[in-house]
């Protein structure tokens, strides 16, 4: 019983940490996107975030073009994305 509880606590903490790290990456990318820059540079920033998470194929299959709103939706509230904050 104690071993099972410890195992569940371990995995709960791991998913919480994963959600926190995803939120931090999104926060940095969002704040960077507010700086004056061209649309191509902004899109490359969001594409880099998807690349770090290895989610480019999953994102493009659902949303097509990489946009700030699309990436935020996909990484925060998409229940079908196992790496989203909601799923974690």
Secondary structure, DSSP 8 states (H G I E B T S, - for coil): -HHHHHHHHHHHHHHHHHHHHHHHHHHHHHHHHTSS--HHHHHHHHHHHHHHTT-HHHHHHHH-S--HHHHHHHHHT-TT-TTSTTT-
